[in-house]
């Protein structure tokens, strides 16, 4: 990441620190987007797991899960 930001044109000698600000913006946006997708995948996994565990409770019941919830509220 730092090498991408500090890169320079071929004709110059040595590094020019913080030369390519557009690369810095790209890396920041990239990290934010990747973090969003990773959190989204984790939350999706948790929701699917909870739904699967909730359906296990009503597996042997004659009623479906919505009917079982209504009858338990009464």
JOMOLIN-V722298 format. One record per residue. N is the residue number from 1. RES is the residue in three letters. SS is DSSP state (H for helix, E for strand, L for the rest). PHI is phi in radians with two decimals (* if undefined). Layout:
[[N,RES,SS,PHI] [N,RES,SS,PHI]]
This chain:
[[1,UNK,L,*] [2,UNK,H,-1.14] [3,UNK,H,-1.16] [4,UNK,H,-1.20] [5,UNK,H,-1.31] [6,UNK,L,-1.55] [7,UNK,L,-1.18] [8,UNK,L,-2.44] [9,UNK,L,-1.18] [10,UNK,L,-1.11] [11,UNK,L,-1.36] [12,UNK,L,-1.53] [13,UNK,L,-1.94] [14,UNK,L,1.48] [15,UNK,L,-1.47] [16,UNK,L,-2.01] [17,UNK,L,-1.22] [18,UNK,L,0.98] [19,UNK,L,-1.31] [20,UNK,L,-1.78] [21,UNK,H,-1.23] [22,UNK,H,-1.14] [23,UNK,H,-1.23] [24,UNK,H,-1.11] [25,UNK,H,-1.12] [26,UNK,H,-1.05] [27,UNK,H,-1.15] [28,UNK,H,-1.14] [29,UNK,H,-1.09] [30,UNK,H,-1.06] [31,UNK,H,-1.15] [32,UNK,H,-1.14] [33,UNK,H,-1.15] [34,UNK,H,-1.10] [35,UNK,H,-1.09] [36,UNK,H,-1.06] [37,UNK,H,-1.17] [38,UNK,H,-1.15] [39,UNK,H,-1.14] [40,UNK,H,-1.10] [41,UNK,H,-1.14] [42,UNK,H,-1.11] [43,UNK,H,-1.13] [44,UNK,H,-1.07] [45,UNK,H,-1.10] [46,UNK,H,-1.12] [47,UNK,H,-1.11] [48,UNK,H,-1.11] [49,UNK,H,-1.15] [50,UNK,H,-1.12] [51,UNK,H,-1.13] [52,UNK,H,-1.11] [53,UNK,H,-1.18] [54,UNK,H,-1.18] [55,UNK,H,-1.28] [56,UNK,H,-1.13] [57,UNK,H,-1.13] [58,UNK,L,-1.85] [59,UNK,L,-1.17] [60,UNK,L,-1.64] [61,UNK,L,-1.55] [62,UNK,L,-1.30] [63,UNK,L,-1.49] [64,UNK,L,-1.39] [65,UNK,H,-1.15] [66,UNK,H,-1.22] [67,UNK,H,-1.18] [68,UNK,H,-1.15] [69,UNK,H,-1.18] [70,UNK,H,-1.15] [71,UNK,H,-1.20] [72,UNK,H,-1.32] [73,UNK,H,-1.31] [74,UNK,L,-1.35]]
